[in-house]
Every structure is written in structure tokens, then in C-alpha cells.
Amino acid sequence: MRPGKARASPWQRGRNALARLASGSDVQKGAQDETMAQEAAGWPPEETLSLWKREQARLKARVVDRDTEAWQRDPAFSGLRRVGGVDVSFVKGDSVRACASLVVLSYPELEVLYEESRMVSLTAPYVSGFLAFREVPFLLELVQQLREKEPGLMPQVLLVDGNGVLHHRGFGVACHLGVLTDLPCVGVAKKLLQVDGLENNALHKEKIRLLQTRGDSFPLLGDSGTVLGMALRSHDRSTRPLYVSVGHRMSLEAAVRLTCCCCRFRIPEPVRQADICSREHIRKSLGLPRPPTPRSPTQRPVACPRGDSGEFSGEGRPPQDHSPGPRTAPRPGSQEQEGKDWQ
């Protein structure tokens, strides 16, 4: 470090990393136009994929997979006051326009304290294993805006609709966003990413069947011998598990407990509210009519278990079209519910 020059913070280094990728400073400028044209056709060239892989490997070295905050080690998460959730929703029939959202909820009440959405134009195609390069730049901007304008509302942890270390190269979108924001992050996926020998086969389905009550879980052990995450039954009325994995600065055990504590429905409330916020923003931006609000009984958050971790027994997502919907949960069995996995 040169005399008189301050060392950049992890946050600033994260912004610089994405800036380098956005500007193409790591590749020859003459090939940039050709690269963009190929990406517009639906698949990035090998040079871009190689660049992305190198960036993932570089940032992966900075992932912290242990608890770094005192509240994470407390059985009741004492000291945790704000939980964030992020989401990117896509305009139906449009491969470019999308809406990025960030919400912050109080904990343990799970009431919305802050929400922000913005329409964005996607510049990178969807490629399994590289979701972060499509979505994280916009999410990073939302976190930066909150940090600058309302620092007192900054979340103490982010829940991300996607995977963390449960990933082709051990560095999913939850890891990527965690490292670049320097915030604790948890990956929460609705479907199993089949990597390192993990398969959604008969044995896996049998393990799911044995998840009897809310909080039951089982480890996702890869062929490498590494536990990549946990399959968690997050709600008594849903038999479909969530797949929780470490993103950054939080242990797997704490990530699973927190995810369960944040579930009023199947999906953790921070992620669910971010999705609702983004779909409502799309509706308003496109001038679409408001759909009828379904009747739904008010649900209070379930208290987080106050025992030790023994009370719990036990990236790869393609873009989805999100049509605007209500702030409350849809009726069971409705078409909207089937599309959004509320329960």
C-alpha cells in the first residue's frame, strides 16, 4: 500500500469488482462489442464465461462460512433487529426488463421497515451457475443506496432467493452478494441444485417425506464429502422443503434456524415481501390493473424456537415471469399460488 493511501473497504472493493466487469477492463476493448452482440443472442462467448469463472474463484476466497456476529450464536437471536430480503422479478414476455427490490423487516415481528424497487435493463443472459452476473449489480446498487441514505435501516443479514455455497463452483448468488456488500447472507432456494452428486432421486424424495414438522431438516452431503446445505421443512402446511446454504459470514446451523424463524409461510418473509414489492412495482410501472385482493386470514409470525440447534432434527434457478399480485398470501390452490410457491 502506498504511503498516504487508505486501504479500500470490503464494500468498496466489491463495487470496484463489479465496475471492472461492467466496463470490460479485464478484456480487450476491441472485443467488447462482439461480446455484447453474442450475449444479446442469448449465450455469452467463452471469453465472458472464463472471465466470470475467474471472478467467482477470486471472490470465493473471501467467503466466511462461520458466525461473525454475537446474535448469530444466541439461541433466540438476541440483538437481531433487522432482516433484509432481495428479489429480481421479470416482466412477462420480456427478456430485458426486470425489477430489482430490497426490503428490510423488523425482527422478530417481521414487519416491513423499508422497501425500494427499481426497473432495470438486464445486460447479461441467464446461464446456470452465473446468476450473480445477471442480478447482483442491481441488488448491490439498492444496498448501496440504503447504506448512504438510511444507514440506520441497514439489514444485519440478507436472505437471498438463490444458492450460496450449494453451487457448481461453490459460489452462488448469495455468496456473491454477501462478499460484495460485506453483509451476512443466506441462500434460500426453492429447488435442489443438482451438483456434486446431489440428485432429486427416490432416496432424496424419501428423506423429504420423513420431514414431518416445521424445523425438520437433513444435510445435503455431496460426493466430495462436503455438506453443501440443508433441506428444511419451513412450514407445517408445506411438504416441499427449502434448500438453505451458507452465503457469507454465517454458519449453516444459524442460517437454517434463522430461515425457519422468518417463515410465516413456506418462503421466508423477507424474500416473499421483496417479491411482492417487485411485482407491485412492475404493475405500477407498466400501468397494469390491480388484480382482486383475495381474502386470507391474518397470520402472526411463529416464535423462533429458543432452544439449541438440536431442536431441528434434521443456483441454478432460471428467471421466472412474475405477474403483479397482492401483498397478502393468495388463496390455496389458486393459479397465482402455484406459480409463486407461497405455502
JOQUIHU-V223923 format. One record per backbone hydrogen bond with DSSP energy under -1.0 kcal/mol. NH is the residue of the N-H (numbers start at 1). CO is the residue of the C=O. If there is no record, write none. Layout:
nh=NH co=CO
nh=NH co=CO
This chain:
nh=5 co=2
nh=13 co=9
nh=14 co=10
nh=15 co=11
nh=16 co=12
nh=17 co=13
nh=18 co=14
nh=19 co=15
nh=20 co=16
nh=21 co=17
nh=22 co=18
nh=23 co=19
nh=24 co=20
nh=25 co=20
nh=27 co=24
nh=31 co=28
nh=32 co=29
nh=35 co=31
nh=36 co=32
nh=37 co=33
nh=38 co=34
nh=39 co=35
nh=40 co=36
nh=41 co=37
nh=42 co=39
nh=43 co=38
nh=49 co=45
nh=50 co=46
nh=51 co=47
nh=52 co=48
nh=53 co=49
nh=54 co=50
nh=55 co=51
nh=56 co=52
nh=57 co=53
nh=58 co=54
nh=59 co=55
nh=60 co=56
nh=62 co=59
nh=63 co=60
nh=73 co=70
nh=77 co=74
nh=80 co=77
nh=83 co=105
nh=84 co=157
nh=85 co=103
nh=86 co=159
nh=87 co=101
nh=89 co=99
nh=91 co=97
nh=94 co=91
nh=98 co=120
nh=99 co=89
nh=100 co=118
nh=101 co=87
nh=102 co=116
nh=103 co=85
nh=104 co=114
nh=105 co=83
nh=106 co=111
nh=107 co=81
nh=110 co=106
nh=113 co=104
nh=114 co=104
nh=116 co=102
nh=118 co=100
nh=120 co=98
nh=122 co=96
nh=130 co=127
nh=133 co=130
nh=134 co=131
nh=135 co=131
nh=136 co=132
nh=139 co=135
nh=140 co=136
nh=141 co=137
nh=142 co=138
nh=143 co=139
nh=144 co=140
nh=145 co=141
nh=146 co=142
nh=147 co=143
nh=148 co=144
nh=149 co=145
nh=150 co=146
nh=153 co=150
nh=154 co=151
nh=156 co=82
nh=158 co=184
nh=159 co=84
nh=160 co=186
nh=162 co=160
nh=165 co=246
nh=167 co=165
nh=170 co=167
nh=172 co=164
nh=174 co=163
nh=176 co=172
nh=177 co=173
nh=178 co=174
nh=179 co=175
nh=180 co=176
nh=181 co=177
nh=182 co=178
nh=185 co=248
nh=186 co=158
nh=187 co=245
nh=188 co=160
nh=189 co=243
nh=195 co=193
nh=198 co=195
nh=201 co=199
nh=205 co=201
nh=206 co=202
nh=207 co=203
nh=208 co=204
nh=209 co=205
nh=210 co=206
nh=211 co=208
nh=212 co=210
nh=215 co=233
nh=216 co=213
nh=218 co=231
nh=220 co=229
nh=222 co=226
nh=223 co=196
nh=225 co=222
nh=228 co=220
nh=230 co=244
nh=231 co=218
nh=232 co=242
nh=233 co=216
nh=238 co=235
nh=242 co=232
nh=243 co=189
nh=244 co=230
nh=245 co=187
nh=247 co=185
nh=248 co=185
nh=249 co=64
nh=255 co=251
nh=256 co=252
nh=257 co=253
nh=258 co=254
nh=259 co=255
nh=260 co=256
nh=261 co=257
nh=262 co=258
nh=263 co=260
nh=266 co=342
nh=267 co=342
nh=269 co=262
nh=272 co=268
nh=273 co=269
nh=274 co=270
nh=275 co=271
nh=276 co=272
nh=277 co=273
nh=278 co=274
nh=279 co=275
nh=280 co=276
nh=281 co=277
nh=282 co=278
nh=283 co=279
nh=284 co=280
nh=285 co=281
nh=286 co=282
nh=288 co=283
nh=311 co=308
nh=312 co=309
nh=322 co=90
nh=334 co=331
nh=338 co=334
nh=339 co=335
nh=340 co=336
nh=341 co=337
